[in-house]
Every structure is written in structure tokens, then in C-alpha cells.
Amino acid sequence: MEEKFIDKILICTDCKEEFVFTASAQEYFAGKGFMDDPRRCKSCYLELKRAKRRSERELTGKGHFETELPEAELSLTGDDVPNGNSREESDLD
């Protein structure tokens, strides 16, 4: 027997706002094996996901890049740094 789904109004555990768990969403998640109703609205769920990713990046160091320049490059003045727009004639030959 095929189960008939109907829209449900649920309360988000984070923001305490009502949200609709649609019949089509229930059918989709039931097909994936999820039997429990969601506890968070979509915006709170996405924020939780972002926070977890930030935390993982901080713990693993991924996504954080530091560059170290050789000491010679650090001492260059504005006149010493090439702008990349022109070449000297000797470079063109």
C-alpha cells in the first residue's frame, strides 16, 4: 500500500518559527530512508551546515593560506617592483 503524504507544519528547534514540511519533501526523504521529520527550517539547517564547515576548516587548517615571501622580495621598493605591463627591449629579443 502506498503511503499518502500531506503537508505538515513543524516548529524549528533553533529559531522557533513554523515551517512547512511539504508532502513532496516527505515523499522524497522517505524514498531516501529518512523516517523522522526535520527539526530545523531550511535557513537554520543551512546556517548549521555553514557553521560546521567553518569549524572543520579551522580545525584542519584547510582554506587558510599564508604566503611567505623571500626576504629579498620584502625589501623591494615601488620602483623596484615590475608592473607586468611592459618589458625591457632586451626581453623582447
N, C-alpha and C positions, 0 to 999 in steps of 0.2 A: 504494500500500500504506500503510495506516495504521500509524503508529509506536505501539508498546506501551510505556508508561512504567511504571517500577517505582520505589518509594521508594528514595532514596539517602541514605546517612549521609555528611555532609560535616563538615569541620573549619573553624570560623570563624577567619579570619585575625587578628581583633582579640583575642578572648577565649580562643582555642584550644580551645573547647568543641565537642563534637559537636552537630550539629543535623540534623533530617530534612528533606530536600527531597522533599516528597510527590509522588506520581505526578500528582495533580490539579494541584498547583502547576506541575510541569514542563509539563503539557499547556497550562495557561493561558499561561505565559510563552512557550512555543513558538508558540502562536497569535498572540502579540503580536510575534513575530520575534526574541525573545531566545533565543540558542542556547547561551550559556555558563551554567554552573552559578553560583549565587550564591557570593560569597566570605565573606559575613558572615551570622551568625544574625539573626533578626528584631530582637532587642533591641539588638544592636550597630548594625544598619542604622538603626534609629530614632534612636539616640543620635547617629550620624554626621549624620543629617538635621537634628536639633535643633541641633547644633553649627554646621552650615553656615548655618542660618537666623540664629542668634545672630551669627555673623561677618558675614553680609550686612547685618544691622540695624546693627551697629556701623560698618561701612564707609559705609553710605548715610545713617545718622542716622535712619532710619525706626524708629518705635516708641519713640522717645525724645522726650518732650515737656517743654519748660520753659515755665513761665508767668512773665511779668513783670507785676507789679502796679504801677500808677501810684504815685508816691511818697506821694500823699495817702492812699491806702488802706493803705500800710505803717505810717503813723503813727497809725492808729485804735487806740483802747484798747478793752478789752472792753465798756465802757459805750456806746461809740460805734457798735459793730457791731450792725446789726439781726439778730434771730434768725430772722426769716422766719415766725414763728408768729403774730404779731399785727400789726395795722395801727392806725395812729392814726385817730381819728374823722374827721379831715379827708380821709383817703384813701378812706373808705367812701362819701362823698357823690358 
